[in-house]
Amino acid sequence: MSAALTGFGTALPPRVGQDELWEGFFRHHFGGSRIARRVFHGAGVHRRHTAVSPLTEPAAHWSTADRMRRYTREAPDLGHRAVSAALDAAGRTPDEIGLLAVASCTGYDTPGLDIRLAASLGLPAGTRRLLIGHMGCYAALPALGSAADFVTAHRRPAVVLCLELPSLHLQPPTDDPQQVVVHALFGDAAAAVVLEPDGRRGLRLVDLAAHTDHTTSTLMTWQITDLGFRMGLSPEVPDILAKHLRPVTEELLARHRLQPSDVAGWAVHPGGPLILDTVQEELDLPPAALEPSRAVLREHGNCSSPTVLLVLRALLAGGGLPPGAPVVALAFGPGLTLCAALLRTGG
């Protein structure tokens, strides 16, 4: 691959504190459960952003049609702002973009979000579009791979937008512990990045790897119901990821004569504190290596596909990465699927 990430942009709905969500809604929603309280306070989340706040709107009983109408109302503006910010950061204009790739699994509509954004951004009528759905938390990495292929082949810039609104899918009261975990973790966000033909600036995308364990496909699910999309999240997920993390990561790095100790920066999708603990242990990383991921979890929660882009942005903003330094991004989702990307800093 020969494409570089040159500009990041984000857009976020209103912010709400984790304690405020618990005291103002979820304590009652989960019947005062001590287990639920412990999960909420142990999720590693301090604040989240929600397009639909349970403090003010009765979304738990909305029909799926109501939720999709709200997605259509909220998503285009967030996506427009995130892409515009990424273009500004990269010093690019909409007429220069050859491909717009949009990843989202929390809402559907036709004309889709990609078409609405192409119109609002003023992209040329011939701009290619790619819409990626139902990959969930790891969707950003294959989206970056597809965009990089376009950039390399056509020598034109591309934009990747990841946008998710999990707050639309608040479920009715339940004692299901998986639903407690989901409702304690997820927040809303839009994150975009511009990719350009490889130069000396930006973060160069070098290689991608993926591994799907088909024997564990029931451990993470995203099912369309009459009351929105319902996530299943088994407590076995960290153990399954632990089996595959080191082999997949080492194989990716070995293709470039590297090993984990050579990596200068880690952008790991913060699926939850136990996921991050598992990555740290399996790859034998120092605690500081995952601080950007833990910081994103604290400030945003798990936002599904945009989250790893938020971590990459935080990692770069922190500085301290020398020119040409290897960076690894890791994300996990349904399948169970582990995606890994090797990048290098510019210069």
N, C-alpha and C positions, 0 to 999 in steps of 0.2 A: 504494500500500500504506500501511497505517497500523497497524503493529505494532512493538513494541519488545522487544529482547532484554534481559531484566532480571535473569537469574541464570544463572551457569555452574556446572557441576559436572563433576568428572572422577573416574575410578576406573582404577587401573593395576595390572597384575600385577607380580610381582617384577622387580626391575631387574637387568640384567647389563651389564657393560662390553663395548665393542666389541673391545678387545684380548683380553679373556678369551674371548669367543666365537671369535675367530680362533685363538688359541693352543690353546684347549681342544677345539675341534671342527673349525672350517672349514678350517684348514690341512691337516689330514688328509683332510677331505671332498673338497677340491679338489686332492688329490694334490701338495701343496706348490707349487702353481703360483705363479710370481712375478707373473703378471698378476692373479691373484685376490688376492694379498697387496696389490698396489698399489691395486686397486679398494677393498678393505676399508679401507685406511688413507687413501684419498682420498675416502671417501663423505661426509665432514662429520659423521659420527655418532660420538659419544663413548660413549653409553649407550643402551640400549633396554629395553623391558619385554616379557617373554615369558610367556605362560600355559603354554607347553610349551617347556622349555629343551632344546636339543640336547645340552647338557652332561650331562644326566641321563636323557633319554628318547630311545629310538630311533625318533623320529617319521618319519624319512625313508622308512621301509618300512611304515608303517601303511596300511591300506586306507582308502578314502574313508569307508566306514561307521564305522571306528574314529575317524576325525577328526571326523565329525559327532556321534558320541556324546560326544566330549570337548568340542565346542562347546556342546552342550546342558548339559554339566556346569559349564562355566566362565562362559558368557556371562550367564546370568540374574543371578548375584550381582554381577558387574561393572556390568551395566546398572542394577540396583537401586540400587547405591551412587552411581553417577553422577547418576541422576535425583533421588534423595533429596537429594544435595548441591545440585543446581540449584534444587530447590524451596525448600530452606532459604535459599539465597542470595537468592532472589526474595521470600521471606516468604510463600510460598504453601503450601497444603495439598493433598493428593491429590484431595479431594472438589471442589476448584475447577477441576480440569483438564477441559477439554472434548474435547481431542484429544491422543493420543499417537502421534507419528510416529517410526518406528524405521528407520534405514538400516544395512544390513549386507550384505556380499557374501561373507563368509568362512565362513558356516555356514547350514544349513537344517534345519528341524524343524517338525513340526506336531503339536500346537499350537505356534505360533511364539513367538519371543521377545517380540513385542508382547503376546500373550495371557498369557504367563507373568508379564510385568512388571505388566500390569494387575491380576493377582491378587495378586502379592506386595506391590505398592504400595498396594493397597486402593482402586484407582480405581473410581468408580461403574460399575455394569453398563452404563449407557448411554453411557459414554465412547467416542467414536469412535477408531478405530485406523487407522493407515496404515503398511504395511510396504514399504520401498523396497529392492530388491535389484539387484545386478549393475551399478549405476552406478559403483561404485568410488570413486576419490579425489575426485570432484567432487560426490558424492551429498548432502553437507551443504547445498549452496546451493539446489538444487531442493526439498529437504526443508524448509528455512527458508521458501521461497516458498510452498509448499503450506500450511504451518502459519500463515503470515502471512495468507493468504487466508481461512483458517478464523477466525482471531482477528478480522479486520476484519469479516467477514460476521456472526459470531455474538456478538462482543463478549465472548468468554470466553478465558481463558488456554489455551495449548497448550504441549506439551513436545516437543522434538526430541531424540532420542538417536541418536548415531552410534557404532557399536561394531564393531570389527574385530579378528580374531585371526589375522593372517597366519602366526604361528608354527606354526599347525596344519598348514600346507601346505609344510613343508620337503620338498624334492624329493631323489630319490636322487642319488648322485655323478654329475657330468657335467663336460664341458669346455666347455659352452655359455656364452659370455660373458654372454649376457642373464641366465642364471640366477645367475651370480656377482653381477651388479649387484643383482638382486632380493634375494638373500640378504644382501647387505651393507647394505641400506637399511631393510627393513621391520621394524616393531615393532608391539606390541599396545596398544590403548587403548580406553577408552570415554569419550565426552564428551557432555554434555547441556546444553541451554539452554532456559529458559522464555521464551515470548513472551507478551506481554500487549497489550491494547488500548492504543494510543499515548497516552503521557503525557509528563511532563517528565523522567522518569528513564529510564535504560537507553540502549540503542543502537538507534535507529530504523531499520528496514529500509525503504528508500526505493524501490528498483527493482532488477530483475534483468535480465541479458542472457545469452544462450548462443549459441554457434556450434559446429556440428559439421561437420568436413571429412570427408565420407563417402568420399572417394578415398583416405583414409589409415587406414581402419578396421582393417587388419591389423597396424598398427604397435604397438598395445597391446591385448593379449588376456588373457582369464581363462577357461581351459578346464577343465572337469571331467574328470578322468582317474580311473583305478582307484586311483591313489596321490595322492589329494587334488586341489586346484585348482592348475593350473600357469600362471604368468604369463609372457606374452611382452612384452618391453619393448625396442623397437628403439632403437638409438642415433640414429635420425633424428628422434625425437620433439621434441627442443629446436628443431630447424630448422623443423619444421612449426608449432610454437607461435609461433615468431618471426614467421611470416608473418601471424598473426591477432591477436597480442596488442594491438598499438597500435590497429588499426581497431576491434576490439570494445570496448576500453576507452574510446577516444575517443567512440565512438557512444553508449555508456551515459552518459558524463559530459555530452556535448553536449545530451542530452535535458533536462538540468537546468542548462544554461548554465555548465558547469564544464569544466575541462581538467586534465590530469594534475598540473600544477604547483599546482593548488588543493587537492589531496588532502593531508590532514594525517596520515593513517595508512594503511599498506598491510598487509593480512593475506593473504600469498601462500602457497599450499600448497607446502611444501618437498618437491617430488617428488625432489629431489636437488640437489647443488650446481650442476650445469650448468643445471638448470631455473631456479634463482634467478639465476644469472649472466645467463641469457637475458632474464629479466624486467627485471632492472636495466638491461641495455644497451638493450633495445627501448623501454622507457618513460623512459629517461634519468633514472634515480633515483639519489640519493646513496646511498652504502653504508649509512648508518645507517637508511635507510628499510626495509631488509629484515632488520635485525638480529633482530626478533622471530621471523621465519621461520627464520633460521639458528640461533637459540637453541633453537627447538623441534626442529629437525633434530638438533642436537647432543645434546639431552637425551632425545629420544624416537624418533628416526628418522622415517621416513615411515610413518604409521599408517593410510594410506588415508583413509576418509571423516572420522574424528574430527579429522584433523590441522589443517584450517583453523579449526575451533572452538578448538583449543588455541592457535593463533596469535592469533585474535581475543581470547581471554582474556588472553594474555601482553601484547598490545598495550594493552588497557585497564588491566591491572595496572601497566604502566609509567608511567601518568599522562602529563601534558603535553599532552593533547588538549583544546583549548578547547571550550566549549559550542557546539553546532551545527556542529562541524567535520565535513567529509566524510571518510569512510573507505571504502576499496575493498577487497573480498575477491576473490581470484582462485583458482580451482581447476581442475584439468585431469584428464582421464581418457579411458576408452575412447571411440572414435568416429571420429577423435580429437575430443574435446569440450573447449571452453573455457567455463567459467561465470564470470560476474562479478556481484558485488553491490555496490550503492551503499548505504551506511549513513550516518547522522549521529548524533553524540553528543547526549545529552539536555541539557536546561538551556535 
